[in-house]
Amino acid sequence: MKLAGDGDAIRGYLDKVEIREAEGVVVGTVYTRGWFKFPLKASDAAAIGDSIVGAGSGEVKKAMADAAAVVNETYIVEKGSDYVVARIVA
C-alpha cells in the first residue's frame, strides 16, 4: 500500500502509524471499508455521488468516468467547502 498520488485510486484510509525503531520498520493501520473524511482539492467540482481519486498533497478530487476509483467503489456521501466524506467499499 502507498499514499495516493495524483489520479491514484483511493484504496483505504491510513489511520495510525507506528515507527518501530528497534525492528527498523514503519507499520500503519489502513481501513479499507467505511466512511472517511478527506480534504478536497480547492479547485475541484466534486458532488455527492461522485467517485474520488487522489489529487496529491493528501487531497482528493473527482474521478473521471474511466478512472480506477469507479471500479474501486468510492462514493461521496457528504460535501463541505473544503472536504468530502466518502464511502469506500474496496
MIMIVEX-185510 format. One line per 10 residues: number of its first residue (from 0); their letters; for each residue x, y, z of C-alpha. Coordinates in steps of 0.05 Angstrom, whole numbers, plus 5000, padded with zeros to 4 digits. Layout:
BEGIN
NUM = a = X,Y,Z; ...
// end
This chain:
BEGIN
0 = mklagdgdai = 5000,5000,5000; 5023,5072,4987; 4995,5141,4995; 4951,5161,4936; 4984,5207,4886; 4951,5250,4833; 4899,5206,4797; 4911,5144,4840; 4853,5103,4866; 4835,5110,4940
10 = rgyldkveir = 4842,5041,4969; 4835,5058,5043; 4845,5108,5099; 4911,5110,5137; 4890,5115,5210; 4952,5102,5252; 5027,5099,5240; 5076,5065,5287; 5151,5073,5280; 5187,5012,5306
20 = eaegvvvgtv = 5259,5035,5311; 5285,4971,5341; 5260,4930,5282; 5273,4985,5231; 5202,4985,5203; 5143,5031,5199; 5074,4999,5209; 5008,5031,5190; 4935,5013,5202; 4893,5022,5139
30 = ytrgwfkfpl = 4817,5017,5139; 4792,4992,5071; 4717,4998,5085; 4676,5053,5116; 4661,5127,5112; 4720,5175,5116; 4732,5249,5113; 4784,5273,5061; 4809,5343,5045; 4783,5365,4977
40 = kasdaaaigd = 4827,5399,4925; 4808,5473,4925; 4790,5479,4851; 4752,5413,4846; 4678,5409,4828; 4662,5342,4861; 4590,5329,4881; 4552,5279,4923; 4551,5212,4887; 4617,5223,4850
50 = sivgagsgev = 4677,5176,4857; 4743,5204,4881; 4817,5194,4867; 4880,5223,4898; 4898,5295,4880; 4967,5296,4911; 4987,5332,4975; 4939,5290,5016; 4877,5316,4979; 4825,5283,4935
60 = kkamadaaav = 4788,5303,4872; 4731,5279,4828; 4748,5216,4788; 4739,5217,4713; 4690,5165,4685; 4745,5117,4665; 4786,5123,4729; 4804,5065,4775; 4761,5095,4831; 4697,5076,4794
70 = vnetyivekg = 4719,5003,4797; 4744,5014,4868; 4676,5038,4891; 4688,5104,4926; 4628,5149,4931; 4620,5219,4961; 4564,5219,5012; 4575,5289,5042; 4609,5351,5015; 4634,5412,5053
80 = sdyvvariva = 4670,5474,5028; 4739,5442,5034; 4726,5368,5048; 4685,5307,5027; 4661,5246,5065; 4668,5186,5020; 4646,5114,5027; 4699,5063,5010; 4679,4991,4996; 4744,4967,4963
// end
